[in-house]
């Protein structure tokens, strides 16, 4: 596991969740930049909220895969 990659994903998740919160609070446009140079920039609007939610889920899945920690699943007892 690369701790640098995990930290990067955690930061991206936090930024994406903050963007989601800002959109929910009425901000019309949120811009995220994922590199020091600003070369990977994404803009989110209230209309793109479902896409942002999928993006957050994908980042969380990538982090889970990287760290070896899967999502919690239900346990069925018969």
C-alpha positions in Angstrom: 0.0 0.0 0.0 1.3 3.4 -0.9 0.7 5.8 2.0 1.2 8.8 -0.3 -1.5 7.5 -2.7 -3.9 6.8 0.2 -3.3 10.2 1.6 -4.0 11.7 -1.8 -7.2 9.8 -2.2 -8.3 10.8 1.3 -7.7 14.5 0.5 -9.6 14.1 -2.8 -12.6 12.5 -0.9 -12.6 15.3 1.6 -12.5 18.0 -1.1 -15.3 16.2 -3.0 -17.5 15.9 0.1 -16.9 19.6 0.8 -17.9 20.5 -2.7 -21.1 18.4 -2.2 -21.8 20.2 1.0 -21.3 23.6 -0.6 -23.6 22.7 -3.5 -26.2 21.6 -0.9 -25.9 24.9 0.8 -26.7 26.8 -2.4 -23.4 27.5 -4.0 -23.9 27.5 -7.8 -20.4 26.4 -8.9 -17.6 24.6 -7.1 -14.2 24.0 -8.7 -11.8 21.3 -7.5 -8.2 21.1 -8.6 -6.4 17.8 -8.0 -2.8 18.7 -8.7 -0.3 21.4 -7.6 -0.3 22.9 -11.0 -4.1 22.9 -11.3 -4.0 20.7 -14.4 -6.7 18.3 -13.3 -9.6 20.7 -12.6 -13.3 19.7 -12.2 -16.3 21.9 -11.9 -19.5 20.9 -10.2 -22.9 22.5 -10.3 -26.2 21.6 -8.5 -27.2 19.8 -11.8 -24.2 17.6 -11.6 -24.7 16.5 -8.0 -25.5 12.8 -8.9 -22.3 12.7 -10.9 -20.4 14.1 -7.9 -21.9 11.5 -5.7 -20.7 8.7 -8.1 -17.3 10.4 -8.1 -17.1 10.3 -4.3 -18.2 6.6 -4.3 -15.5 5.8 -6.9 -12.8 7.5 -4.9 -13.9 5.7 -1.7 -13.8 2.4 -3.6 -10.3 3.2 -4.9 -9.2 4.0 -1.4 -10.7 0.7 -0.1 -9.0 -1.3 -2.8 -5.7 0.5 -2.1 -5.8 0.0 1.6 -7.2 -3.5 1.5 -10.3 -2.5 3.5 -13.5 -3.4 1.8 -16.9 -1.9 2.3 -18.9 -3.4 5.2 -21.4 -6.0 4.1 -24.4 -7.4 5.9 -23.9 -10.7 7.7 -26.8 -13.1 7.3 -27.5 -15.6 10.1 -29.9 -18.5 9.5 
